[in-house]
Amino acid sequence: MTLQAAPTGEISFFELVLPEQTNHYGTLYGANALEMLGKAAFICASRYVRRAVVMARSEAVDFVAPIKLGSLLEMKAFIITTGRSSLTVEVNAVSETLSDGVRITAIRGRFIMVAVDANGQPRPLPQDNSEIVIKKEKEINETA
């Protein structure tokens, strides 16, 4: 039996902060953090539309708190708006200290992803995902 994931417009996965990902302060290097957020936005958008997507823009990336070596990062991404060929994906990185379980939202960012064809040209989003609930701005601000 083959199982297929349903496109939910929301994903979550974990990353462990390793020594090669840190800067000279012993915290997650900003460029590595951006790579993780971009990956989360890509996976979320790709699972939602089930076609090729590219990042068209990153905006409002806020580094709220430093993330120390050895921290567990939960990357939470969800679609907040859709357009003709684009999706806006909100990504929150929640840092967890493994020794005591303390969790804080450490990074927030928004990414505009665009569905594209084989030539890299914008392609309309599928209409069959309309029943999927997309988080509204109000909900996002309440959980931030």
Secondary structure, DSSP 8 states (H G I E B T S, - for coil): --------SEEEEEEE--GGGB-TTSBB-HHHHHHHHHHHHHHHHHHHH-S-EEEEEEEEEEE-S--BTT-EEEEEEEEEEE-SSEEEEEEEEEEE-TTT--EEEEEEEEEEEEEB-TTS-B----GGGTTS----HHHHHHH-
